[in-house]
Amino acid sequence: MAGYTAADVKALREKTGAGMMDCKKALAETDGDVEAAVDALRAKGLAAVQKKSSRTAAEGLVGVAVEGTKGVAVEVNSETDFVAKNDQFQDFVRKTTETALKQDSDDVDALKAADYPDGGTVTEKLTNNVATIGENQQVRRMKTVSVSDGVVVPYMHNAVTPGLGKIGVLVALESSADKAMLEGLGKQLAMHIAAAFPQALDADGLDADVIERERAIAAEKAAESGKPAEVQEKMVEGAVKKFAKENALLSQVFVMDNKTPVADVVAKAGKEAGTEVVLKDYVRFQLGEGIEKEESDFAAEVAAAVKG
């Protein structure tokens, strides 16, 4: 890095709370002078805007978009559901999702640095939105799926507007079968995914830490049974297998008939079409999942605001 180091970037971020790309740009413009870069960020309003970043952003919208055989889901957070209904915010989520479709990876930092359709970068547009709307907002995550031959089917559960909502799903079906048939199958699978919340495509894809936690819970329950060790071991293995079956998409029971495993539903569709159909991948983004929301006393907040 000419003119500045990684330590300089870190120091500038700690001083201002500004984003990494903004800090790098400011340091480049000031030949690595951290204090001058602080002033530059303040002059642009970026340091002041970032003071809002300490407030939890767990509301917002999920956007999904598909072009050809590629689809992407993006989550953009705000502090309140009220902002999610704002036309300016919705337009930002929609255009950021469209921008994500053009990316070569699921790197959120790369998306933030990408050119925004209306000019500037995604980060610059987001910073402007924070300043004008007055709430912390974050581009949190994205995931892309694609097929070489087949379809990627989007689905938005309870969409607030086309392509935007709180639970976004993408289903990637690899097949040379009739596209209309695949679209119909994909829509049903997407509705299942929205409702059943699978944690992985198959058992092998389940998070190892999650499996170990389930194993530990099962072992504790088995120990409480007082049964022989060999019986307890079988109980634990049975519980883990049950968990994997219920949380891996392909082994889940299809919600449309409540009896057929999803893998069999896909296989049957392929058999009827006379060609193989493969459920290659999926995405399920639910707004705010994994974010710890801060509990607040609204009356106290109002009182504090009145006092200034």
N, C-alpha and C positions, 0 to 999 in steps of 0.2 A: 504493500500500500504506500503510494508516494505521498510524503508529507505528513502522514499520521499513522498511528498504530491501532491495533485492536483494543489496547488499553485506553487509548484516547476516546475511541467510540464508546467504550463502556463507561468511562468517566462522564462523557457528555450526556449519555442516556440517564445516568444517575442524577445529574444536575438538573436536567430539564424534563425527564419523563417522555421525551419525544421518541418516535420510532427509529429503528436502526437505520433504515434507508435515508431518512431525513437527517440523521446525525452524520452519516457518511458524506452526504451532499454538502452539509454545512461545513464540515472539516475540510473538504476538498476546496470549497470556495474561500476558506480563510487560511489555506496552507498549513493546516494542522493546529492552529491556535485555538485551544479549547474555549477560552474565555470569549474570544471574538465570535466563535461558533455559537456560544450561548446567546450572545447579543443578537446574532443573525436569526436564530430560531425564535427568539422573543419578538423580534421585529416582524417576523412573518406570522406571529400569533400561534406558532406550533407549540411552544413551551406552555403557554397559558391553557391551550386546548387540552393538553395532556394531563392537566390537573384533574380532569374528570375521570381519568382512567382508573382511579382508585375505587370508583363506584361500580358495583356489580352489574354486568350486562348479561342478563339471562333471558330476556324476551327477544323479540325480533321476528325474523322470517327465515324459512328455508326456501331456496329456489331450486328448481330442476329445469333442465333444458336438454333437448336432443337434436342432433344434426346428423343425418345419415345413420351410420352404425355406431355412433359415439354419443354418450350421454354424460352429464355431470350434475352433481348436487352440491350446493354451497349453502353454508349457514352463516348468516350475518346477525349479530346480536345488538340489541339496544337495552336500555334500562327498563323501559315500560312498554306495555302492550299498546299504549296510546300512540307511541312513535311508529309502531309497526303498521298502523293504519294511515300513516302520513304518506301522501302521494310522492313526496320527494324521496323518502326512505324506500318505498316500494320500487321506484324507478331505479334507485341505486342498486338494490338487490337484483333486480331483473338484468340490468346491464352488466353487473359484476359476474353474474352467472353466465351470461353470454360470452363475456371475456374469458371466463374459466374454460369454456369449450375449446378455445384456441390454444390452451396451454399444453405442454408436452408431459407434464407431471402433475402430481397432487401437492406440490410445494406451495403452501399458502403465502410464504414470503415472496415467491416469484409472481404469484397472482397480484399481490399488493403493489409490486413494482411494475406490473404490466400497464400498457397504454389503455386509458379509459376511453370509451367511444366518444365522449364529449370533449376530449382534450385532457392533457396532463396524465397522471397515473391514477390507479385505483386508490392508492393511499392519499394522494392529494385531494381527490374528490371526497373521500371519507372524512378527511380533516376539515374540509369546508362544511360538510354536513354536520359534523359535531359542533362546529362554531355557530352555524345558523339554527340548527334544531335545538341545541343546548343540552344534549345527553351524550354520555359515553356510548360509542358504537364500535364494534369489532367485527372484522372478517375472521371468523373462527376456524373454519375447516372446509375442505372440499374433497370430493372423491369422484373419480372418473371410471366409467366402465365402457367397454367396446367389444365388438365382435367383427370377425372378418367377413362372415356371411350370416345373415339373420336379422334380428331386430333388437333395439334397446327401447324398452317401453317405460315411459314416465307415468307416475301416478302421484297425485297430491290429495291427501286425505283432508277433507273440509277446507278446500282452497279458499283463500280470501280474495284472490284474483287469479286468473290463469297462470299456472306455473309457480305460484307463491302460496305458502301456507305454513303449517306447524309440523306436519309429518310428510316428508317427501321420500318417494321410493323410485328406484330404477331397477329394471329387470333386464338382464342381458341373456338372450336366447340365441345360441349358435345353431343354425340349421339352414338347409336349402329348401325347406318346406314353404308352402304358400304363406306369404307375408301377412295376409289378413287373418289366417288361422293363428299365426304366431302372435300377432297383436292381441287377439282375443285371449289367448292363453296367458300372455304376459300380463294383461290387465287383471286377470283372476289371481295370478301368483302375486302381483303387487299388492292387491287388496289383502291377501293372506299375510304377506310380510308386514304390512301396516298394522294388522290386528295381532299377529302372533309374536312379533318382536324376536325373530331369531338372532342369535349372537354370532353365528358363522354359517358359511355355506354347508359345511359338513363337520363331523366330529373332530377331524384332524385340525380344523381351522379354529377350534375353540381356544381361547386364551389359557395358557398353561397355568397361570396364577389362579385363574378362576376355577379350573379343575381341581387344583390342589386345595383351594379353600373349601370346595364342596366335599372333597375327600376327608378333610379334617373335621368338618361338621358331621359327616356320616360316621366317622370313626368314634366321635364323642357319643353319638346316639347309640351306636352299636355297643360301646363299652357300658353304657347305662343299662343295657338289656341283661347283663350278667351271663350271657351265653358263652360257650367255649370259644377260644381264640379263632379256631378254624371257621366257625360259624360267623363270628364277627367279621372276619376277612371277606367272606362271601357277601355278607350284608353290605359292607362298604363298597365292594366292586359292583354290586347290583345297583346301589344308589347312584354311583358315579355314571354307570351306563345309562340309567334312566334319565339323569340330568342331561347327558350329552344328546340322547335321543330327542328330548323335549326342546332342546335349545339349538340344535343344528337344523337348518332349513330343510335339507333334503329328507330328513327322517321325521320331521314334524307331521302331524296329522293335518291334512288339508281342511281348512275351515269351511270350505264350501259343502263338504259332505260329512265331515267329522269322523272319517274312518280310514281314508286312503292316504298313505304316506306321500309327501310331495314328489319324491323321486318316482313313484309309480304313476302319478298323474302325468308327469313329463314324459315318461317312457310310453305310456298309453297314447299320448298325443302323437308321438313319433311313429308308433306302430300304425295308427290310423292314417297318418300322412304318407306312409310308405318310405320314410327316411328318418334318420336319427335326429332327435332334438336334444340339445344339451343346455341345461341351465348353467351357464358359464360363471355368472357372477351377479351380485345384486348390491344395492345400496339402500340403507334405511337411515335417514337422518330425522331425528325428533328434536325439535327446538329445545335447547337448554339442557339436554341430557348430560349428566356428569358435572354440571355447574352447581356449586353450592350457593343457594340464594340467601342473601342476608335478610334476617328478620328485622323489621323496623317498626317503630312506634310512629304512625302517621301523625297523630296529634302532636307528638313531641317535635316532629319535623316541621310542622306548620308553625308551632310556637317559636321554634328557633329561627325560622325564616322571618317571622314578624319582628323579632328582636334585632334581626340583621346580623 
